[in-house]
Amino acid sequence: GAECVAALERMGCGAEEAVDSETGTAEKVPGVRVYPPEYRNDFLHAADVVEDVMIGRTLASFSPLKPRDFTIGRLTPITLFSRKVKELMVGLSYQEMIYNYLGSRRDFVDRMRRDGFTAVRISNPMSENYEYLRDSILASLLMSESISANAVFPHRIFEVGKVAYRDETENYGVKTRQNLGFLHASPDANFNTLSSQLQALFYYLSRGYEVRELEDPRFISGRCAEILFQGKGIGVFGELHPQVLENWGVTVPCSACEVDLEALL
């Protein structure tokens, strides 16, 4: 502890020994509390503190060690699973989209008829247009649909990407997940059509699921369902609420779905 404090002080940081518990745990453990100077905007995680301790002590103070394990680079299970999902969505005649993870409260919260309780706000945003981390892919899909009125219907778009939302059980108070979101826009878009596409997706993923009625302000009451996998809610689908469509300037009915892919591994 004292060596870490001295190393951090040599790096220009304020530091002190402390005994505290990590977020989500009750056990108190000894550690170091760090106060980086205002100009250090590179402190994001505990690993950044470790790096500064290492530099402050100098590399020469560490005894060299040979690697104990031989490892090779490989794709993570969620990446491989996501690629399979993308192929299936293309097979269901959906077009893949790629979006920014940052956006405005107007797009991610207000236009979606949400309260913003789970949304993560950046404390020092450069612009209000990039002030929030998205906690759902559906707003991003509607952003595309709002400027696609002149394209021939039906519109079927999807994205596999990250979402982040507040979770007090996580160490940093935020959980990041890999989600699938897809949207069907056409004069005949409805709950039943989307339900059949969802059933086909899960069939080719070799996963079973159940549904139960759900009230979600983004969807029409009675035309929305929660997706259950092994008894746990992992997603939602249904017909988007007319007020949501009006907020985005969309003039045709839309059905949409979002699923937590990591929960299916």
N, C-alpha and C positions, 0 to 999 in steps of 0.2 A: 503493500500500500504506500509506504513512504517513498519508495523508489519511483513508483508511478507518478506520485504527486510532484516529485522533484523533476522528473522528465517532462511532465506537462508544463510546469512552470518555465522550464528552459525553452519551451516552444511558444511562450507568451500567453499561456492559458492560466486562468485561475483554477485551482483544484484543491480538494480536501478529502480526507478519508471519511467514509460514511457507511452506516449500516442501515439498509432499507430493503424493502421487498419489491420485486418486479411486478408490473401490472398483471393482474389476474392471479397472483399467488399471495399467500399469507406469510410464508416463511421469509424472515429477514436474514440477509446475507451481507458480509462485509464487501465493500466496493469503493469506488471513487466517484465523487460528484465533480463534474467539470463545468467551468464557466468560460466558454470560448470568447475571445474578443469580438467586437461588433463587425470587424472586417472579415472574419472567418465565416464564410457562408458555405463551407464544404463539410460542416459537421451535420451529418444526417442520421447516422446509426452508431451503435456501440463500436462497430469495426473501425470507424474513423478515429475514435479515441485510442484504440489499440495501435493504430498506425502512428499516431502522434507520440505515443509512449515509446514505440520502437525507434522512431527518428530521434527523439529526445535522449534516449540512452545511447544512441549510435549503434550501427549494425555490428561494429567490432566487438561490442560487449556480449553478443550472443554467440554461443558455441555452435559451429556448423553441424548439422545432422543430415544423414543420408535419408532419402525417402524410404518409408517402411512399406508402402503399398505401390503397386504398379497400376495405374489407371489410364483409361483412354477416354476421349470425348465421345459422347453419345447423346442422342435426343432424349429428352425427358418423357416419361409416360404420358403426361398431359399433352405434350406437343404431338406425339404420335396419334393419340386419340383425337385431338383437334383436327389433324389432317384427314383422318377417316371421316369425321363429321362433315368437313368441308366438301369432300368428294360426294357424300350422300346428298347434301343440300343442292349441289350442282345437278345431281341426278334427278332431284325433285323439281328442276327447272328454276332454281333460285340463282341470282347473281350475287357474287361476293362483293362486299364493300369494305373499306378501311377508313376509320375515323380517328380524330384526335380524342384523347382521353380527357382533355380539359375543355371546359365550356362555361357558359354563364348560368346564373341562377334562373334567369328567365326561361332558358331552354330546358334545363335539367329538372327544375322544380315547378315553376309557375305554370308553364304551358302544359305540363303533365298532370296538373291538379294534385300535386303532392305537398306535404308539409315541410319537406326538406330536413327531417329529423336525422336521417341516416347519411345525409350528404356531407362530404368532406370539403371544407372551404380552405383555400390557401390564405395564409395570414397576410402576405405581402404581394398580392397579384400586380402584375404590370398593367393589366387591363381587366375590366369587369367581364369582358368576353371570354377570358380564360381564368376564371376565379374559382371554379369548382371542379372537383374530380367527379366523373360520372359514376353513379351507383346503379345505372341500368343502361342497356344498349338501345332500348326502344326509342329514346329521345333522338339518338343519332340517326336511326332509320327514318324517323319522321322528318328529320331535317332534310334528308334527300328527297323524300316523297313530296315535301312542300314546294320543291322547285322542279317537279317532274310532271306537271299536269299536262304538258304538251306531248309527252311520250305515249305511244300506243299502249293501251291496257290489255291484259293485266300487268301489274308491276309486282315482281317477287324478288325481294332483296334480303340479304342476311349478312351478319358479321360474327366472327368468332374472335373475341377480344377480352381485355381485362376490364373489370369494374372494381371499384373500391368503396367501402362503406364503413361507417362507424361501428365498432364492436368492442365493448369495454373488456371483454375477456382476452383480447389480443394484447401482446406486450406493448405495442405502440398505439393501441386504441383504434386501429384501423385494420380491416381485413381486405385482402385483394384476392379476387377469384377470376377464373377463366369461364366466361359465359358464352352461350350461343343465343343470338337474338335474330328472329326473322319476321318479316312483315309481308302480307299479301294485300294489295290494293286493287280493287276492281269493283264494278257495279254489283257483282254477285259474291263478293268476299263475305264469308260468314263463319260462324263457330264450327259448323259441321265439316266444312272443307278443311279448315285448319286442323281439326281434330284428326281427320283421316291422314293428313300429311305427318302429323306428330306420331301417329301410330306406325306409319311406314318407317319413319326415322328410328324409332326405338326397336322395331322389328329387326332392321338390318344392323343395329348396334348390339343385338342380342341382350337387350335389357327389358325387363318388365316394369310396368308403372301403373299407378292408379290415379284417379282424379276425384276431387271433391269441390263442391261449390265454394266460391271465394268472393268476398266483396273487396274490390280494388277500385279506387277512384279513377284510375286510368281507363277502366273498362265499363261496359254497359252492365248494370246490375242484372243478374240472372243469365248473362251470356259470358261468364268468366269462370275459370276453374283453376285450382291449384294442382300442380303435378307432384305426385308423391312417389318416392323411390325408397323401398324398404321402410315404409312408414314415415319418412321424413320429407317435408316440403322442399323441393329443389327448383321449382319454377312456376310460371303462370302463363296462361294463354286465354284468348278470348277476343271479342269484338271491341275495338277501341271506342271510347265514349265520344259522342258527337261534339261535346265541348272541347275535348282534346283536339279533335280534327279541325274544329273551327279556330282554335288557338294557333294552329300551324298553317291555316289556310288551305287545308286539304278538302277537296270537294267530293270525294268518293268514299264509300265504306272501306274500312281497313280492319283486318284481323291480324293479331300479332302474338308472338310467343317469345319467352325468354327462359333458358334453362341453365342451371349451374352444371357445367361439364365435369368439374373436379369431383362433384358428388357422385358421378356415375362410374368413376374409376374403381 
